[in-house]
Amino acid sequence: MNLVTWNVRGLGRPAKRFLVKDLLHINFADVCCLQESKLDSVSALIWREIGGSRLDDFAYLPSQGSAGGIIIGWNSSLFSGKVALRGTFSLTIDFYSKVDNRHWRCTSVYGPNARSLKRLFWEEIRASKGGTNIQWVICGDFNAIFSTDDKHSDVHNFEDIRCANDLMQDLCLLEPPAIGRKFTWTNGQADPIWVKLDRFLVNHLWANAYPRMTQKSLPRLGSDHVPIRLEVGLHSSTPRFLRYELAWSTVEGFHDLVINWWRGMAPDGCGAFVLTKKVAGLRGHLRQWAKECFGSIKLRKVALLHDIDNWDILKETRTLTPDEARQEFVAIEELGKIRLQEEIYWKQRSRLQWLKDGDENTKYFHAIANGRKNRNFIPSISDGFRMASDPREIGNMFSRHFMQQFGQKRSYRFKIDLHKIFCYKANVDLSHLERPFSLDEIKRAVFDLGGNKAP
């Protein structure tokens, strides 16, 4: 545990904890929020009893009347932390990771119960945003629901839902998908009320740095709140296969290359064999051309920006020669093409068809692609007897399941004689289902596909 923020409701009782587990750069980084109704002061000795020797640095927010205090602790050998804002309902720390030189901000919140204080709470979170270029994660007990699904009841506070959604829209925040429990708080009565009050929110910079994010519920030990942990990292690597890039089509002469490669292969055999061999050969040509000629869009963009910047510096001291001016013009034109290629690249991965290219939508497409990967990511799976989290074992579990479904012949209890069922029905002519497809039908089916879709 390298970084912790705790919000405690009673230091002598189990705490509400909000953990951040960084699987990418740091072995184990936790953010836990302890909320204490009588947290007036925390000495180094008290903190050592709570956080242990590993979490040797901390900051805290004293309680304000009935509002709980907040403690945030971290491992100073991995992080340096500086208090950015001490509010009434939140504590914000700016962190610098010594492992990967990354700056990020953590805001731990404890929302008020009083309706008269709600507006001040939402405004305080807005004031904690800081700069526009810093990764930001917000965690804690918001004491508010964000949708009607957050409460196991028909009675909802729609004012809370409206304010919460306004906050997420104004600050461009998103909530990572949750794994495990659906609700995080209960009143513990015979007929209990279950509500989701505790959550993580992150901005788009955090989501771009850690494409895979999940909120995982931990066992509830004595508290009326369920601890949650934010696990972040990259998506599991998979073997690379050839993907036809739409950006290739923007290169001048590319279609002529494909035609020449296709006509240059003449394998002998039946039609299916010839088609298979020509497709395989074309794949090899495309892979080699993409590596040697097309190259990396990102590297070409960086090189062009560097050249353009050098010419801008030269223009501050002297006039460019005609040859230099021509080279600068060509570089600017080429940069425009690369930006379009970059946008097409990410649009293809986002699978959005309704938004046109050409409006610098690259970041939006990138966010959609990451979000789709995040939704489709399977962190763990159970076959009813054991839980598997290793990607290879998850694949084996899927294979075994479907082999059991499709690889075994099952006996049926009921024998159906279709001839007797339909013997008194009028015959239906189904011969049209067996006739060959006409050229018009094939063209109509292909042309109805999206312009960027493979037939």
Residue, then its C-alpha position, 0 to 999 in steps of 0.5 A: m500500500n503506497l498511497v492512502t486517503w481515508n474518510v473515517r466514521g469513528l477511529g475506533r470503528p471500521a473505516k470507509r475506505f476508497l482505494v486506488k490501485d495502480l497496476l501500471h507503474i506502481n506495485f500497489a498504490d491505495v487511496c483510502c478515505l477515513q471519515e470521522s465525526k469527531l476528527d479534530s486533530v491527528s498527530a504523527l503518532i495517531w497516524r502511525e497507528i492507522g497507516g502503519s510504517r509504510l504510509d509515512d506522510f499524511a494530511y487531514l481535514p478536521s471535522q466541521g460540527s457533525a461533518g466528518g473529517i478526512i485523512i489522506g496518507w501516502n508513501s513518501s518514497l513513491f509520492s510527494g504530496k502537497v495540500a492544494l485545497r482544504g474545504t468544508f467538505s473536501l480535501t485536495i492533494d496534488f501528488y507527484s509520482k517519483v516513479d514515472n514523473r506524473h503529476w495528478r490531483c486527488t480530491s476526497v469528499y464527504g458530502p453533507n446530509a443537510r439539504s441547505l449545504k448541498r449547493l455549497f458542496w457541489e460548488e466546492i468540488r468545482a473549485s477543486k478542479g485546478g488546471t486543465n492539464i492535470q489528471w484528477v480523481i475524486c473519491g468519497d461519500f457524496n451523500a447523493i445519488f447520480s441516477t435512479d439506479d443508485k437507490h433500491s427504492d421508488v423514492h428518489n431525490f431528483e434534485d441530487i440527480r440533476c446537480a450530480n449530472d450537472l457537475m459531471q457535465d460541467l467538469c467533463l467527468l466520468e465514472p468507471p464501471a463498477i464490479g461487485r456490489k451495486f450499492t455501497w450503503t445500507n441503513g441496516q434495518a429489517d427492511p433495509i434501504w440500499v443506496k450507492l453513495d460512494r464512488f470514484l469520478v475521474n477526468h478525461l486526462w486520467a482516463n487517457a493515462y489509464p484506459r482500463m479502470t474498474q471500481k471493485s467492491l471490498p468486503r464490508l467489515g462492520s461499517d454501514h458503507v462498502p469499501i471500494r477500490l479503483e483499479v487502473g492500468l492498461h488493457s491486456s495485450t493480445p496478439r497483433f493481427l492485420r487490421y485494414e486501416l482506413a487511413w491507408s486509403t488517403v495515401e496517393g497511389f495506394h489503390d494502384l499498389v493494391i491492384n498490382w499486388w493482387r494481379g501479380m499473384a497467380p496461384d494454381g488450384c480451385g477458385a476457393f484455393v486461389l482466393t485464399k492464397k491471394v488474400a494471404g499474399l495481399r495481407g503480407h504485402l500490406r503488412q510490409w508496406a505499412k511498416e516500411c512506407f506508411g510508418s507511424i502516424k505519431l512519429r511522422k507528426v512529431a517530426l513535422l511539428h519539430d521541423i515547422d517549429n525550427w522554421d518558425i524560430l528561423k523566421e524570428t531572426r531572418t527571412l526564409t530562402p525560397d527553398e526553405a519557404r517551399q519546404e515549410f509549405v510542404a510540411i504544413e500541407e503534409l501535417g494537415k494530411i497526417r492530422l486527417q489520418e490520425e482522426i480516421y485512425w481513431k474514428q475507425r477504433s471508436r466505431l462511430q459512424w454518425l460523426k464526420d471527419g475533419d473537425e479535429n475529433t481525434k481526442y473524442f474518438h480516442a476517448i470513445a475507443n478507450g471507453r468501448k475497450n473498458r466496457n468490453f474488458i473482462p477482469s475476471i470470470s467464474d465457472g460456478f466453482r472457481m474464479a479466474s482473472d488471468p487472461r489466458e485462463i479466462g480464454n480457456m474457461f470460455s473455450r471449455h464452456f462452449m465446447q460443452q455447449f456445442g461439442q456434445k450431443r444431447s438427447y431430447r425428451f420429446k419427439i416431434d413429427l413435423h409431417k403430422i403437425f403440418c399434414y392438414k396445412a396448405n403447402v407453402d412454396l419455399s423454392h425462392l429460398e433456394r434460388p441463386f442470389s441475383l446481382d441486384e440483390i448482392k449489390r443492394a446488400v453491399f451498398d447498404l453497408g457503411g462506407n467504411k465497413a468491410p463486406 
